Amino acid sequence: MDVCGHNSRRQRQRRPPADESIGYISSVNYPSLYPPDTDCHCLLTTSRSDAQLVFYVLDIKLAAPSGEPMCDYDWVAFGDEHARGANTKLCDWSPHVPVYTASDHVTLTFHSDSAMEARGFWIQYVGKVKSETVTPP
């Protein structure tokens, strides 16, 4: 499993081998508390240019002060400028509801402010040839 957020302002690239179609990524320390003041950008790619990435949020718990909009504080975003789910920002999510992209490369960004910490996230990503039917795990 890859971890996003080991160091503030860190960027990583993850390219699965040709025979790998499923990967996992989590916030640092998951399922324990992630650190404050984290900005992490991870470029996730498939090994085939005719594929798309689909994300399944298996678990997510991000912090926000009571009564405040969650996405103003800590969030996860998927940067896919070419598809549904383009720049999708998550603060809370129903597990196993997929985030579809039409791209073979997507930037996952995790941000936490200095106020509060929480459990974080655990996300599965799947590379599928665009002609394949995509179904949740």
N, C-alpha and C positions, 0 to 999 in steps of 0.2 A: 504494500500500500504506500502511495506517495503521501507526503505531508506538505501542506501549504502553510507557511507561516513560521518556519524555524527562526528566521531572522526578519526584522522589519525591513520593508522595502526590498524584498528579495524577489527575483524572477527565476523561474525554473521552466525547462521545457521537458515534456514527457512525450516520447514517441514510442508506442508499443512495437515490438518486433512484428514481422509480417504475419506470423501465425497467432498473434494475440489480438483478441477482439474485445476484451473486457479489462477494465482497470478500476482502481479505487483511489480516492483521494480524500484526505481529512484535514481538519484544522490541527494545528500543533497541540499536543497533549490530549487529543480526543481519546476517551470520553471525559477526561478531566478538564478543568478550566483552561481556556486559551489565554495568552498574555494580552495585556492592554497595549494600545498604540501599535497595532500590527497592520501593515499593508503588504500584501503578497499578491503577485501576479504569476500565474502558472499557465504556460501555453501548452494545451493538450492537443495532440494531433493523432491522426490515424496513419497507417503505413500506406494507404491507398488513396489516391486523389479522387477516385470515384465513390468514396464512402462519405458518410455523415456521422456526426457524433450525436448520441442521445444520452441524456443524463437522468439518472434516477436518484432522487434525494432519499437516502435510506434513513437518515436521522439529521435533525437540525434543531438547535436550541441556541439562540443568540440573545444577548442582553439588551435591555432598554429600560429606562426609568418608567415606573408605573404611570400609565395614562399618556405617555408620549408615543408618537409614531415610531415604530420599530426601525424602519429603514433610515432614520436620521442618525443612527448611532452605529450599530454593527450590522454588516450585511455581506452576502455572497452575490456576485454578479457573473453572468455568462456573456461574454462579448462575442457575438456572432452577427456581423453586419449584413449577412446575406439571407437571413431566414426568419421564420417564426422563432420566437424566443430570443430575437436580437436584443442584446443588452438587457436580458432578463435579470432583475434584481430581486433576491430572495431575503426575507427576514424570518419567515415562518412558512412552512410548506407541509402539505399532506404527503406522507411517505408513499412511495411507489407511483406518484403522479409524475410522468416523464416531462422533461424539458427537451423539446425537439430542436435540432438545428439542421441546416442544409449544408453545412460546411465540414471539411475534413480537418479544420483547425479552429479552436475556440480558446479564448483567454478566460480563465477563471480568476476572478479577483476576490480576495477576502480582505475586509477592513474591520478593525475594531478601534473604538475610541479609548480614551483614558479613564472613563467613568466606572464601567462594570465589566465583568467577564462572565462567561457561561460555558456550557458543555461544548459548543461548536457544531461541526458538521461532519458527516460521513456520506460521501457521494460515490455512486457507481457510474462509470461512463462506458459506453458501448460504441464501438465502431461498426457500422453496418454498411454494406454496399447499398447504394441508394435504391436499387430495384427490390431489395429484400423488404419483407414486412417486418416492422419494428413492433415488438410486444414487450410489455414489462416483464422483469425477471420473476 
